[in-house]
């Protein structure tokens, strides 16, 4: 036989839990009574001379409102306003009057308090929502079903794992985190609307409906989260690879430049070493490491080739050394994707320049070398014309002679960074201690619209940070210094981790508000 649903099993443990829930609900009612005393409002929403409505009549009134659906937003005071729980409470009383002989009826004090508490919950959840937001519209549609839950099961107010409470929290969190643009996030929006429609159509009295829909929504969002994690890993790996490539290129540029600064090599050879051969060295740094024998071989190639253009070396010796260097050159050029025929022609030009070293013709243009440089884009960059490469090399050499040598990290930062103030420097150090996965809230425009972004990676070497959105797509890249400045200015806000979910935080806020009202009541002098 199938097991009896847990909700219908009467056990001492369940009875004790129900008793604890009622006691907690009574505590909430006491706090609510203190606030009501300050406001001097009636507890039931109707005169106490009227009879208390029966449970079947209240159920029928709520069923009618649920079938009727959500009322359209109204214009009030020049702005769009959704139906509130207080409006629903008035509609319930109107339905109760219509069901009888026209005599007004009232709600019992516990039922009236339960509806008021649900109203506080909705007000708290919608406090920061625009009237046109998805969250506002969906929550308005859930008002009547959740009032029905609260009237039947006071555990809604106190049980963190109550199915209706879990579903409500999942919907609000999904909307806040996953929906920035309803057109772009249509799949999530459609799923949320489907869940809310199912609640409105299927829920009568069995709260298991909420549990099933919560599991359904959780599975759906779990699949999206896994896809987001995969996308995020790809972006992080790409960012790490990009940084390693840049570091390797800058190290290669510095190594080649150091060897060429005081060398007397023909312009074509210098251009080749500063462009294509620099890429070959960078690739060796990147794939093999800085201490690998082949890396040392490619760096030594520069020194040995430059030496061939020195004066005083016999031609036969230069030719012999040139023959030993050719395999190194061909292997390095092949590693960065150059074709054998182009490499062979370029080497022939180099050999001609070596043999003519010391003559006026050593400055002649080497056409094949120029073609080789033009053949492929730079490693990790774009194709550069040989004239531009030579000009850049000359400019770099002139700058170096006038300035102190820069470190590799200074080279990566093309412009001198602006100094940080004391508060900004303190914030930058705090950012460096944050774990990956920390969320930030960015102000994206002058209207104050905000978006949440996750810090998924940053480099302690270059100071660059990578942010993704909730779907794992790359959102933006910036430096730690820039992020620190925006945090201090208030353009970005660090979202602190909170173990409580939105509904739990809402109830804590409501309880604190009610306690504050009670203290105000106690402090009021007697009239």
Protein Blocks (a to p, Z undefined) as FASTA:
>chain_A
ZZddfklpccfklmmmmmmmmmmmmmmmmmmmmmmmmnopafkopafkbccddfklmmmm
mmmmmmnopaddddeehiacdddfklmmmmmmmmmmmmmnopacdddfklmmmmmmmmmm
mmmmmmmpcfkbmklmmmmmmmmmmmmmmmmmmmlmmmmklmklmmmmmmmmmmmmmmmb
lklmmmmmmmmmmmmmmmmmmpmklmklmmmmmmmmmmmmmmmmmmmmmmmmmmmmmmmm
mmmmmmmmmmmmmmmmmmmmmgccdfklmmmmmmmmmmmmmmmmmmnopkbfklmmmmmm
mmmmmmmmpghiafklmmmmmmmmmmmmmmmmmmnopafklmmmmmmmmmmmmmmgoiak
lmpccfklmmmmmmpccehiacddfklmmmmmmmmmmmmmmpccddfklmmmmbacdddd
fklmmmmmmmmmpcehiacdddfbfnopacddddfbdcfklopacdddfkopafbdcdfk
lmmmmmmnopaccddddfbdfklmmmmmmmmmmmmmmmmmmmpccZZ
